[in-house]
Amino acid sequence: MNSAQVDAYLRRLGVEDAPRPAEATADVLRELHLRHLRAVPFENLSIHLGEEIVLEEKRLLDKVVGARRGGFCYELNGAFGALLDALGFEVTPLAARVHGGEGRLGIPYDHLALRVRTVDGGEWLADVGFGAHSHHPLAFGERGEQEDPGGVFRIVEAGPDLDVLMGSVPQYRLETRPRELGDFVAGAWWHSTSPASHFTQSLVCSRVTEDGGRITLSGRTFKLTGADGAREERELGTDEEVLDVYRERFGIGLDRVPMVRNPHRSERND
């Protein structure tokens, strides 16, 4: 990323008047992580709009920064990793397989997360691409409970890998072997095309709100979850209402409503 791209990305996250971060510290990482979750939605709209998903830095920046869109894990963590790298953080993409219950794990390269080293030698698990998850990076080497506005998290040993838990529920199994963005192309293609992928079976657009809650548009169902866990839902009746919510609540301007091609399962991570 060049200097202009970095500045544009920071503006996308709402860092407009403040100077660029001087050092790659844990506090800077923590702030950028939360800003990303608030500003850039977790969404799979491209799949249902017939848009190609390309895991190349320029294409990710064009989408997330230029078009002010969101994306799913490969896109969001891919773009965020590029920003962190440009700001002086040491960033390592890691592959994970999502827990599906009853001991089932997703496909290889099912999920992309980031291992981030700061200038003070700290190591963090950064993940802005898993929907409802931690609001702040998790301490990579910590094996006890980690309190977060999004819940209580733990990272535990799972043979040669690590399981990331939210409460008592395993979220994904994380490999520690370094990967590259290009390694995830097959996983992104599978999730974008396979009838067995939950991403082809449902629509989701979701982000963290400024008060620590979450808003989600699942098809025509708009959900508002407060920081206290209180939840409200309402059904949107017209295409105009749906497009208005995408624009006004998520900053996404669309000329047509995405339609689910294979609606058999409900969304995860909302």
Secondary structure, DSSP 4 states (H G I P E B T S, - for coil): --HHHHHHHHHHTT--SSPPPSS--HHHHHHHHHHHHHHS-EE-HHHHHT-----SHHHHHIIIIIS---B-HHHHHHHHHHHHHHTT-EEEEEEEEEEEETTEE--TT-EEEEEEE-TTS-EEEE-SSSSSS-SSPEETT--S-EEETTEEEEEEEETTEEEEEETTEEEEEE--S---GGGGHHHHHHHHH-TTSHHHH---EEEE-TTS-EEEEETTEEEEE-TTS-EEEEE--SHHHHHHHHHHHH----SS----SS--S--S--
